[in-house]
Amino acid sequence: MKVVGINKLVKAAHENAVSKGWWDEDRSFGEIIALIHSEASEALEDYRNGRAINDMWLEPEDETMMYAKPCGIPSELADIVIRVFDACGRYGIDLERAITKKMAYNATRPQKHGGKVI
C-alpha cells in the first residue's frame, strides 16, 4: 500500500481546484464551509434514500465525460475530505499537524466527555 502524507494530499487537492478554475475568484471562508456542509448533506440524503453506507456505484458515462462519476456515501465522504484539503491548501493550514495535535488531545479526554446527545 502506498502511503501518502496528508499534506501532500492537501497540496494535490488544492492544485487541482486551482487548475479547474475554482479559485479564479476568491471565495469567502463561509462559502467554503457551506460547500463542505453540502457534501455532508448529500451523504445524508443518500442514507435517507435507503442507500447502504458502503454502497458505491458509477453514474453512467456520457459523451462529455472521460470517466464515470463515483456516487454514494463513500464518495460524498471523500468529497468532504477533498474540500477540507482544498481549504487547507488555500489558507496554508498544516492539516497533518492539526490532526496529530487534536488526536493527542482527544486521547486525554474522559469517556464520553461532555455528555452531549446528538
N, C-alpha and C positions, 0 to 999 in steps of 0.2 A: 504494500500500500504506500502510495506516495504521500508524504507528509508535507504540507504547505503551511507556512505560518499565517496567522490571522491577518497580520499587517500586509502581507503580500496579496491576500485576497481583497483587502480593503483597497489597496492600490489598483488592482486589476478591475474591480467593480467601478471605482471612480473613473479610471481611464476610459472604460467602455462607455459610461454615461456621458462623459465629456465628448468622446468621439461620435456619439449618436446625437449630439446637439442639446442634451438636457441641461447643460449649463451655459448655453449661449446667452441667456438672460439669467441674472441672479434670482434665486428663489429664496423666500423667507424661511427661517427655521420652522415657523409654524406650518408652512406648506409641506415641508419635508416630513414633519411629524405626522401630518394628516395623511400623507401618502403611505407612510409606514402603517398607520392605523387602518387604511383602506385595504391593505393586503391581509391584515388580521381579520377584517370583516369578511373578505372573500373566503377565507378558510372557514370561518363560522358559517357562512352561507352554504358552502359545500356540505358541512356537517349537518346543518338543519335540513338539507335536501336528502339526507339519508346516505350520503357517501361514506364509505368506510374510511377510517382515519389513515390507513396505509394505502388506499387506492390511488393509483396514478394512471392516467391514460393520456393518449396523444390526440389532440384535436386534428381532424383531417387536414392534410396539406391542401393548399390551393396554388394556383399558378404564380402567386406573388411571394410565396414562402419557400425558402430553401429547405427548411426542416419543419416537422410537425411540432406544434406547441405542446409542451408538457402541461397537464392540468391536474387538479386535485389538491387535497390538503397539503401533502408534502411539497408540492410545487409552490403553493401560496406561502408556506413557511419559509421556503427558500427565497421567495421574493421579499419577505420581511427582512431577512438577513442581508440580502443584496442591497436593499435600500438603506439599511443601517450602515453597511460597509461604505456605500457611496457617500452618505452624510459624513462619516468619519474621515473619508478621504478629502472631502470638500473643506472640512474645518480643521484638518490636521490633528485629529484625535488619535492617540495611540491606544487603539481598542484592545490590543493584546495585553497591555499593561493594566488598563482599566478592568478588564475581565479578571485577570490574575489577582489584583488587589481586592475586588469585590467578592470573589470566591473565597479568598483567605478570610475576609471579614465575616462572610456568611457562615463559615465553618465554626466561628466562635459564638454564634448566636444560640440561644436556648431552643429547645424543642418547640416547634410551632409558635415561635415568638410573635407577640402582638395579639394573638388570639382572634384575628380578623376572620370573618366568614365571607367568602367570595367578595 
